[in-house]
Structures are given as C-alpha cells and as structure tokens.
Amino acid sequence: MFSPQGPTLRELAVQALSSTERGYDLLAPAFDRTPFRTSERVLAATAEALAPLGPPVTALDLCCGTGAGTGVLRWLGAERVVGVDFSAGMLAVARATEPAPWEPEPVWVRADARRLPFGPEFDLVVSFGAFGHFLPREWPVLFGQVSAVLAPGGVFAFPIAAPPPVGSRTYLTLAGFDAAMRLRNALWRPRFVMYYRPFQLSAVRAALERAGFGVSTLPLTGLGARPDGSPRCRLVLARRAD
Ligand SMILES: C[S@@+](CC[C@H](N)C(=O)[O-])C[C@H]1O[C@@H](n2cnc3c(N)ncnc32)[C@H](O)[C@@H]1O
C-alpha cells in the first residue's frame, strides 16, 4: 500500500483488527517501509538538538519498534543502548539489523512500557512515535515508569508535533482516523489503541510536571514552521527533579 515492498491493504486490515501488540507483531517485517517508522529527518533533528547535552552513558529507547531511536542514542555516543518494546516481532526485526562495527550493540528487551524492568539507571530516555498507543489516563503510570528508570538528573526527551491548523487537510485526516479508531474499538475486541490527537504539548507538559519532571522545550527548526512562524515540531526535555 505505501510502497511495493510495504504491507498490503489486507495485511493492514488484519493488523488493525488485532491487539496493539499482536498488530505490531504482524506488521513488523514490513514496518520499516511504512510511514509509521520515524523518519530520518525527525531522528536527525532530535539528535542534533540533544547533542549539546553531551553523550549519555546509558540510554533507553522506549517503544523502540525496529530500532529507529537507538540510532540516535548511538550517534550521541551512549556507551550502553537499550531498546524496549512489547512486540516480539518488532524486536526480532531490530535484532536482525546490525549496527556499524564501531557502535555498541543495543540490548533489546521485551517489556511493557507501563511496567519497565529496570532500576534508576538511564541518563537519557527517548521515545518516538509511540505515545498514541497510551490513553491519557495511562500517562501518569507511563511517565512514572520513565521517572523511575532515570538516574538522578536524567532526561526524558521526545519530539512532539504542533497541532495542525483547524480545518487543514492534516487536521481532517487525524480527526477522521481518530473517529474510525473509536468506532473500531467500540465494536471490536481486542482493542487497538492508537489515538494521536490527545497527545498535545499543554496536556503532556501538565502530566509530566505532575509526575515530578521539570519541563522545557526546544524548537526543531529544521522540521519547518507553521504559517504563524511557530515551529512545526518541538523537542520536549523533561528532567527528573531530584
Ligand atoms: C509506531 S511504532 C514506533 C516505533 C519506533 N519508535 C519508531 O519510531 O519507528 C510504536 C511502537 O510502540 C510499541 N508499543 C506500543 N505500546 C507499547 C507498550 N505498552 N509497551 C511497549 N511497547 C509498546 C509498539 O510495539 C511499536 O513497536
């Protein structure tokens, strides 16, 4: 559907009728050829914005999928890179992708982001393209888990897009997608949770602050500007308050 090597419409439909975890298991072999994988442009802009923080010693890519964000962590010079995801299929694809010989081999861990099996050991936690899989009522648990695995002074960083202008094509596409998912989940079990509209900066910032983070943002200017000049995408930097 997205490219000749990407998933077919039928494969996407079967995936969408599965649970979130099983859906990603099914999509995994073709995932890197879909627009759901975070683009190199967003990864590069994030990496550049994080570089002034200095290289982390240990770093985690939360909901790593096939490993898009682990490349950012290796590029930043992390000595230990961990990717965590609950889809065994996505992790199998990640494992099959060799890093460059001079880069650390990531450690791939299968776990639910709402129950992370780590202590307070990471200087940096990043996450890309996965927050739509968590309902707003799950954010306190999710952000609490991130806080629990960050070392003192550690940073949780992720890009967040500005909401599209009301009535724009992107706005209507997102609204339509959201409505279709709500209808699907009202009629069908297991649920496939993928709601991207609620994940907006003001609500996310408030939830992070309630979880004990100090929050700042950096404009990712390389990713373009909205008609009013504001950045299309920002990097959220949530620092664990100690
Ligand atoms: C759209 S993909 C993004 C993958 C990758 N971060 C990227 O940017 O290409 C979302 C990923 O989140 C994972 N995921 C969703 N909910 C999760 C959860 N509760 N715990 C762990 N992983 C989860 C899925 O398995 C999937 O690999």
The ligand as an SDF file (V2000), in Angstrom:
LIG
                    3D

 27 29  0  0  0  0  0  0  0  0999 V2000
    4.6180    3.4610   15.6460 C   0  0  0  0  0  0  0  0  0  0  0  0
    5.7280    2.2920   16.3920 S   0  0  0  0  0  0  0  0  0  0  0  0
    7.1630    3.3270   16.6260 C   0  0  0  0  0  0  0  0  0  0  0  0
    8.4210    2.5060   16.6540 C   0  0  0  0  0  0  0  0  0  0  0  0
    9.7120    3.3280   16.7120 C   0  0  0  0  0  0  0  0  0  0  0  0
    9.8220    4.0410   17.9750 N   0  0  0  0  0  0  0  0  0  0  0  0
    9.8090    4.2940   15.5590 C   0  0  0  0  0  0  0  0  0  0  0  0
    9.7590    5.4910   15.7940 O   0  0  0  0  0  0  0  0  0  0  0  0
    9.9440    3.8550   14.4200 O   0  0  0  0  0  0  0  0  0  0  0  0
    5.1040    2.1410   18.0500 C   0  0  0  0  0  0  0  0  0  0  0  0
    5.8140    1.0670   18.8710 C   0  0  0  0  0  0  0  0  0  0  0  0
    5.3420    1.1550   20.2120 O   0  0  0  0  0  0  0  0  0  0  0  0
    5.2590   -0.1650   20.7350 C   0  0  0  0  0  0  0  0  0  0  0  0
    4.3580   -0.1380   21.8860 N   0  0  0  0  0  0  0  0  0  0  0  0
    3.0760    0.2790   21.9180 C   0  0  0  0  0  0  0  0  0  0  0  0
    2.5730    0.1680   23.1500 N   0  0  0  0  0  0  0  0  0  0  0  0
    3.5760   -0.3240   23.9380 C   0  0  0  0  0  0  0  0  0  0  0  0
    3.6800   -0.6550   25.3090 C   0  0  0  0  0  0  0  0  0  0  0  0
    2.6510   -0.5100   26.1490 N   0  0  0  0  0  0  0  0  0  0  0  0
    4.8660   -1.1230   25.7760 N   0  0  0  0  0  0  0  0  0  0  0  0
    5.9340   -1.2830   24.9280 C   0  0  0  0  0  0  0  0  0  0  0  0
    5.8740   -1.0140   23.6150 N   0  0  0  0  0  0  0  0  0  0  0  0
    4.7130   -0.5210   23.1200 C   0  0  0  0  0  0  0  0  0  0  0  0
    4.7570   -0.9850   19.5600 C   0  0  0  0  0  0  0  0  0  0  0  0
    5.0010   -2.3680   19.7120 O   0  0  0  0  0  0  0  0  0  0  0  0
    5.5440   -0.3570   18.4010 C   0  0  0  0  0  0  0  0  0  0  0  0
    6.7600   -1.0250   18.1920 O   0  0  0  0  0  0  0  0  0  0  0  0
  1  2  1  0
  2  3  1  0
  2 10  1  0
  3  4  1  0
  4  5  1  0
  5  6  1  0
  5  7  1  0
  7  8  2  0
  7  9  1  0
 10 11  1  0
 11 12  1  0
 11 26  1  0
 12 13  1  0
 13 14  1  0
 13 24  1  0
 14 15  1  0
 14 23  1  0
 15 16  2  0
 16 17  1  0
 17 18  1  0
 17 23  2  0
 18 19  1  0
 18 20  2  0
 20 21  1  0
 21 22  2  0
 22 23  1  0
 24 25  1  0
 24 26  1  0
 26 27  1  0
M  CHG  2   2   1   9  -1
M  END
$$$$
